[in-house]
């Protein structure tokens, strides 16, 4: 299965709590700290909800 590397590039300050919890569920706690995940439909859906805060790369 394909992998994606996601990096948080914008702050979660002043964002709705739901978006903050989505970032935590993706394992993103700090800015510019990349995480790799399998590209499952669940992960891609979470990325879609907070894509304005992320940089996404296909691996």
N, C-alpha and C positions, 0 to 999 in steps of 0.2 A: 504494500500500500504506500502511496505517496506520503511524504512528510512536508510540513510547513514550519518555517522558523518565523515566530512572531516576536516583535519588539515594541514595547510601549514607547511612543515618542511624544505624547502629549499627556499632561497631568490629569488626574481624576478629580482634582479639586473642583468644587461647584458642579459636579455631575450628579445625576440621579443615583440613588443608592443601588438601583438595579444594575446600572452600568459598572459601578464600583465592585459589586459582587461578581459580575461576569469577569472582570479583570482578575480578581482573586481566584476564581474557578479555573482560569486559564494559566494560573501560576505566575502572574505578573504582579510583582510587589514594588519594583523600583523602575524608574525610567532607564531606557537603554540597556536593559538586562534581558537578552533573548532567551526564548524557550522554544523547544522543538516538540511538535505533536504530530501524531498520525492525522491525515486529512480525512477524518470521518465526517459524516453529515452533521453530527452533533457539534463537533469542534468548529466546522465551517459556519454553522449557524451562529455560534457564539461570537466568532470573529466578525461576522456580518453586522451584529448588533453594536459593536464598538469599533468598527473599522476606521472611524474618524480619529481614533486615538492610537492606532497601530500602524506599523509597517510590516507587511507580510511578504515572505519570500518562499518560493517553491524550492524544495531540495531534491 
